[in-house]
Amino acid sequence: MPITAQFDTLGGPENVKLIDTEVTPPAAGEVQIRMRAAGLNRAELLYIAGHYLVQPPIPEAPLGAEGAGEIVAIGEDVSDYSIGDRVCVLPMMKGRCAGRSCHSTLLF
């Protein structure tokens, strides 16, 4: 079962929890990625502390704004990618991908 990094208490990285996550099939325009690497960057440390420009949705605030892996499932209307493609994700505040499907326009 995939693991998602999230937090339910503001503070530092010690509040990050790794939890098992159910993954639904990708919707139209989305792909599902098996993440092989994920970053915890300065912006996310500010997010965890409650000092970022967007306040986290407590409880269960997600992390995983950037990462890399390979596509394992593709939704309808995705023609630029194939299962097995290695991709990099950088949503830049447009969405999150950790443990979930991700819109294909967020990939590089």
GUTOR-326682 format. One line per field, with one value per residue: residue number from 1; y, x, z negated of N, C-alpha, C, O in turn; residue in three letters. Coordinates in Angstrom, 2 decimals. Last residue first. Example, Ala and Ser with C-alpha at 12.3 -4.5 7.8 and 13.67 -1.06 7.14 Angstrom:
BEGIN
i = c(2:1) $
n.Y = c(-2.25:-5.69) $
n.X = c(12.85:13.19) $
n.Z = c(-7.08:-7.80) $
ca.Y = c(-1.06:-4.50) $
ca.X = c(13.67:12.30) $
ca.Z = c(-7.14:-7.80) $
c.Y = c(0.03:-3.30) $
c.X = c(12.90:13.20) $
c.Z = c(-7.87:-7.80) $
o.Y = c(1.14:-3.32) $
o.X = c(13.41:14.24) $
o.Z = c(-8.04:-8.46) $
aa = c(ser:ala) $
//
This chain:
BEGIN
i = c(108:107:106:105:104:103:102:101:100:99:98:97:96:95:94:93:92:91:90:89:88:87:86:85:84:83:82:81:80:79:78:77:76:75:74:73:72:71:70:69:68:67:66:65:64:63:62:61:60:59:58:57:56:55:54:53:52:51:50:49:48:47:46:45:44:43:42:41:40:39:38:37:36:35:34:33:32:31:30:29:28:27:26:25:24:23:22:21:20:19:18:17:16:15:14:13:12:11:10:9:8:7:6:5:4:3:2:1) $
n.Y = c(16.88:17.53:18.75:17.80:15.51:15.50:12.51:10.42:9.97:10.09:13.42:15.60:18.64:21.86:24.24:24.85:23.34:20.63:18.82:15.69:13.81:10.42:7.80:5.64:3.56:4.44:7.63:10.87:12.34:11.70:11.29:10.62:8.63:7.94:5.44:4.22:4.65:6.50:6.92:9.83:12.55:15.72:18.07:18.23:16.72:16.52:17.45:17.46:16.36:18.78:21.52:22.58:25.34:28.46:29.97:31.13:29.66:28.99:26.52:24.58:23.39:25.58:25.66:23.19:23.76:25.61:23.96:20.53:17.42:15.44:12.02:9.26:7.62:7.11:6.16:8.04:8.28:11.10:12.66:12.94:11.40:9.90:6.94:5.06:5.86:4.43:4.76:4.79:4.83:7.58:9.23:12.56:15.28:16.49:17.05:19.38:21.49:22.82:21.73:18.51:16.65:15.80:13.28:11.20:7.99:4.94:2.25:-1.17) $
n.X = c(6.82:3.40:1.00:-0.74:-1.91:-2.64:-2.32:-3.44:-1.41:0.92:1.29:0.49:-1.38:-1.51:-0.37:2.02:3.86:4.24:6.28:7.63:9.01:9.02:9.27:6.76:5.08:2.50:3.03:1.83:0.11:-2.52:-5.28:-7.98:-8.24:-5.22:-2.84:-0.32:2.32:5.20:7.74:9.33:9.84:8.65:6.90:5.15:4.44:1.78:-1.47:-2.99:-4.74:-7.09:-5.70:-4.50:-2.19:-2.38:-0.08:2.33:3.48:3.58:3.13:5.05:4.51:5.30:8.05:8.65:7.91:9.92:12.22:11.12:11.41:10.75:10.95:11.18:9.38:5.94:4.16:1.37:-1.24:-2.64:-5.54:-7.51:-9.95:-8.37:-6.69:-8.10:-6.99:-5.33:-4.96:-2.00:-0.37:1.75:4.05:4.03:5.66:6.58:9.22:9.37:7.27:4.06:0.64:-0.57:-0.75:0.76:2.16:3.10:1.84:2.44:0.58:0.85) $
n.Z = c(15.69:14.75:14.60:16.47:15.39:11.96:10.12:7.41:4.45:3.07:3.88:5.31:5.42:7.06:7.56:6.29:7.92:8.73:10.18:10.81:13.41:14.65:16.90:18.09:17.39:19.54:21.13:22.24:23.81:23.47:21.62:21.73:18.75:16.81:16.16:13.95:13.38:14.09:11.60:10.11:7.87:6.56:4.53:2.49:0.16:-2.27:-3.56:-6.71:-8.73:-10.09:-8.33:-5.56:-5.97:-4.26:-2.21:-2.84:-5.98:-8.64:-9.74:-9.70:-7.26:-5.62:-6.08:-4.93:-2.31:-1.63:-1.82:-1.19:-0.77:2.13:3.02:5.21:6.36:6.68:9.20:10.21:12.49:14.19:15.70:17.61:15.62:12.69:11.59:8.83:5.49:2.83:-0.64:-2.51:-5.64:-6.58:-8.45:-9.65:-11.11:-13.36:-13.02:-11.56:-13.71:-13.57:-13.72:-13.06:-11.17:-8.01:-5.80:-3.21:-2.41:-0.73:0.80:0.00) $
ca.Y = c(17.27:16.67:19.06:19.08:15.35:15.96:13.85:10.70:10.16:9.02:12.34:14.30:17.73:20.59:23.89:25.34:24.80:21.27:20.10:16.43:14.69:11.81:8.40:6.89:3.31:3.69:6.20:10.00:12.72:11.14:11.54:11.91:8.99:8.19:6.64:4.16:3.27:6.41:6.48:8.42:11.86:14.38:17.76:19.20:16.09:17.01:16.62:18.30:15.64:17.75:20.64:22.09:23.92:27.71:29.17:32.00:29.79:30.31:27.44:25.52:22.61:25.08:26.80:23.40:22.81:26.03:25.08:21.74:18.22:16.45:13.20:10.27:7.01:8.04:5.51:7.92:7.84:9.90:12.40:13.93:11.93:10.43:8.32:5.14:5.63:5.21:4.13:5.56:4.05:6.77:8.42:11.15:14.58:16.26:15.94:18.13:21.16:22.73:22.68:19.48:17.13:16.22:14.35:12.03:9.42:5.72:3.47:0.00) $
ca.X = c(7.93:4.57:1.96:-0.08:-0.76:-3.00:-1.83:-3.25:-2.67:0.00:1.78:0.50:-0.47:-2.05:-1.55:0.78:3.94:2.93:6.51:6.42:9.28:8.59:9.85:7.52:6.53:2.88:2.72:2.60:1.52:-1.86:-3.85:-7.57:-8.67:-6.65:-3.18:-1.68:1.84:3.76:7.29:8.95:10.12:9.18:7.79:5.00:4.81:3.09:-0.56:-2.39:-4.35:-6.05:-5.54:-5.81:-2.47:-2.44:-1.31:1.25:3.49:4.09:2.00:5.09:4.33:3.93:7.23:8.94:7.11:8.51:12.02:11.91:10.84:11.51:10.14:11.87:10.65:7.01:4.84:2.83:-0.84:-1.81:-4.61:-6.44:-9.60:-9.51:-6.65:-7.61:-8.06:-5.17:-5.70:-2.98:-0.83:0.54:3.93:3.72:5.33:5.14:8.90:9.33:8.43:5.31:1.67:-0.24:-2.01:0.85:1.23:3.60:1.75:2.59:1.39:0.00) $
ca.Z = c(16.55:14.95:13.53:16.78:16.28:13.29:10.37:8.83:5.17:2.75:3.03:5.99:4.74:6.61:8.36:5.69:7.75:8.84:9.51:10.44:12.29:14.63:15.69:18.27:17.37:18.35:21.18:21.36:23.84:24.66:21.46:22.27:20.10:17.00:16.94:14.48:13.25:14.26:12.91:10.12:9.13:6.48:5.64:3.57:1.42:-1.81:-2.77:-5.67:-7.53:-10.15:-9.49:-5.99:-5.75:-5.51:-2.21:-2.38:-4.53:-8.25:-9.67:-10.83:-8.47:-5.58:-6.48:-6.35:-3.07:-1.60:-2.75:-0.96:-1.85:1.41:2.72:4.40:5.95:6.31:8.08:10.20:11.16:14.17:14.61:17.59:16.94:13.44:12.08:10.21:6.45:4.05:0.46:-1.75:-4.50:-6.75:-7.25:-9.85:-9.87:-13.28:-13.91:-10.82:-12.91:-14.30:-13.28:-14.09:-11.70:-9.40:-6.14:-4.31:-2.22:-1.96:0.83:0.00) $
c.Y = c(16.03:17.30:18.30:19.48:16.67:15.98:14.26:12.17:10.29:9.09:11.35:13.15:16.37:19.75:22.59:25.04:25.39:22.78:20.91:17.70:15.50:12.50:9.89:7.39:4.55:3.35:5.57:8.57:11.78:11.45:10.88:12.26:10.37:8.51:6.74:5.49:3.11:4.94:6.32:8.00:10.40:13.80:16.35:18.92:17.01:16.33:17.32:17.47:16.52:17.20:20.04:21.06:23.53:26.26:28.37:31.30:30.65:30.51:28.84:26.48:23.52:24.31:26.41:24.60:22.87:25.06:25.53:22.84:19.49:17.03:14.16:11.45:7.97:7.26:6.38:7.12:7.55:9.54:11.17:13.71:13.02:10.90:8.68:6.60:5.70:4.84:5.03:4.70:4.80:5.98:7.48:10.47:13.10:15.54:15.60:16.91:19.82:22.45:22.54:20.42:18.13:16.74:14.74:13.14:10.12:7.20:4.19:1.24) $
c.X = c(8.69:5.59:3.27:0.93:-0.07:-1.77:-2.24:-2.92:-2.37:-1.32:0.70:0.85:-0.57:-0.99:-2.17:-0.46:2.59:2.93:5.22:6.82:8.02:9.02:9.57:8.01:7.36:4.36:3.10:2.13:2.42:-0.36:-3.15:-6.11:-8.13:-6.96:-4.69:-1.99:0.40:3.36:5.78:8.55:9.73:9.43:8.34:5.91:4.64:3.37:0.78:-1.37:-3.85:-5.73:-6.91:-5.64:-3.86:-2.83:-1.30:-0.09:2.31:4.13:2.40:3.90:4.25:3.60:5.75:8.16:7.41:7.65:10.56:11.56:11.67:10.71:10.98:10.93:11.47:8.23:6.05:3.28:0.64:-1.55:-3.77:-5.39:-8.55:-9.03:-7.90:-7.61:-7.47:-6.30:-5.56:-3.65:-1.98:0.25:2.75:3.65:5.14:4.72:7.41:9.04:8.29:6.45:2.90:0.83:-1.83:-0.51:1.43:2.58:2.35:2.56:1.39:0.90) $
c.Z = c(16.95:15.88:13.68:15.71:16.63:14.19:11.77:9.00:6.65:3.49:2.70:5.06:5.41:5.94:7.90:6.52:7.37:8.67:9.61:9.73:12.06:13.34:15.75:16.92:17.59:18.47:19.85:21.50:23.03:24.69:22.63:21.99:20.47:18.45:17.07:15.15:13.74:14.21:12.91:11.51:9.00:7.86:5.45:4.75:2.60:-0.49:-2.50:-4.90:-6.39:-8.77:-9.80:-7.11:-6.25:-5.26:-3.51:-2.28:-4.09:-6.75:-9.26:-10.84:-9.69:-6.86:-6.55:-6.89:-4.56:-2.41:-2.79:-1.96:-1.84:0.26:1.90:4.20:5.09:5.83:7.77:8.99:11.21:12.71:14.89:16.52:16.79:14.81:12.87:10.69:7.86:5.01:1.69:-0.69:-3.83:-5.47:-7.46:-8.49:-10.18:-12.00:-13.90:-11.71:-12.21:-13.36:-14.16:-13.54:-12.83:-9.85:-7.61:-4.55:-3.44:-1.61:-0.52:0.00) $
o.Y = c(16.13:18.13:18.40:20.47:16.65:16.42:13.44:12.99:10.29:8.35:11.70:11.99:16.04:20.13:22.27:25.56:26.29:23.45:21.79:17.67:15.96:11.87:10.56:7.39:4.54:2.90:6.11:8.31:11.88:10.88:9.66:13.42:11.19:8.65:5.76:6.54:1.98:4.09:6.05:8.63:9.81:14.47:15.87:19.46:16.63:15.45:18.55:16.85:16.35:17.54:20.81:19.87:24.07:25.98:27.68:31.96:30.87:31.46:29.79:27.18:23.27:24.52:26.87:24.56:22.63:25.50:25.79:22.65:19.54:17.11:13.75:11.83:7.54:6.36:6.40:7.37:6.89:10.38:10.31:14.48:13.91:10.81:7.86:7.40:6.34:3.67:6.25:3.99:5.37:6.42:6.68:11.07:12.48:15.22:14.53:15.86:19.20:23.10:22.20:19.96:18.55:17.19:14.08:13.85:9.69:7.62:4.05:1.28) $
o.X = c(9.68:5.27:4.16:1.65:1.08:-0.70:-2.19:-3.21:-1.22:-2.25:-0.32:0.70:-1.60:0.18:-3.28:-1.53:2.08:2.06:5.10:7.61:7.40:9.35:9.85:7.28:8.56:4.82:3.92:1.01:3.64:0.37:-3.18:-5.73:-7.86:-6.06:-5.36:-1.47:-0.06:3.94:5.16:8.94:9.80:9.25:8.47:5.72:4.05:2.62:0.87:-0.49:-4.26:-6.38:-7.87:-5.46:-4.34:-3.71:-0.33:-1.13:1.39:4.77:1.64:3.68:3.47:2.55:5.03:7.66:6.53:6.74:10.03:10.72:12.77:9.48:11.81:10.20:12.36:8.12:7.03:2.82:1.12:-1.63:-4.12:-4.44:-8.68:-7.85:-8.43:-8.43:-6.44:-6.52:-5.66:-2.98:-2.83:0.57:2.74:3.23:5.94:3.54:7.01:8.67:7.23:6.59:2.81:1.81:-2.79:-1.32:2.17:2.18:2.13:3.17:0.47:1.88) $
o.Z = c(17.69:16.73:12.83:15.89:17.05:13.76:12.69:8.12:7.08:3.17:2.11:5.45:6.00:5.91:8.32:6.21:8.03:9.23:10.47:8.78:13.02:12.34:16.75:15.94:17.31:19.52:19.11:21.93:23.12:25.50:22.78:22.11:19.59:19.28:17.39:14.75:13.94:14.89:11.88:12.50:7.92:8.88:4.33:5.83:3.61:-0.06:-2.52:-5.51:-5.24:-7.78:-9.78:-6.85:-7.24:-4.44:-3.81:-2.28:-4.87:-6.28:-9.48:-11.83:-10.62:-7.47:-7.44:-8.01:-5.38:-3.12:-3.86:-2.84:-2.40:0.31:1.09:5.11:4.35:5.00:8.51:7.87:12.13:11.82:15.70:16.43:15.95:15.12:13.62:10.25:8.07:5.30:1.58:0.06:-4.51:-4.37:-8.40:-7.50:-10.87:-11.82:-14.38:-11.20:-12.26:-12.33:-15.34:-12.96:-13.48:-9.04:-8.34:-3.62:-4.57:-0.62:-1.32:-0.74) $
aa = c(phe:leu:leu:thr:ser:his:cys:ser:arg:gly:ala:cys:arg:gly:lys:met:met:pro:leu:val:cys:val:arg:asp:gly:ile:ser:tyr:asp:ser:val:asp:glu:gly:ile:ala:val:ile:glu:gly:ala:gly:glu:ala:gly:leu:pro:ala:glu:pro:ile:pro:pro:gln:val:leu:tyr:his:gly:ala:ile:tyr:leu:leu:glu:ala:arg:asn:leu:gly:ala:ala:arg:met:arg:ile:gln:val:glu:gly:ala:ala:pro:pro:thr:val:glu:thr:asp:ile:leu:lys:val:asn:glu:pro:gly:gly:leu:thr:asp:phe:gln:ala:thr:ile:pro:met) $
//
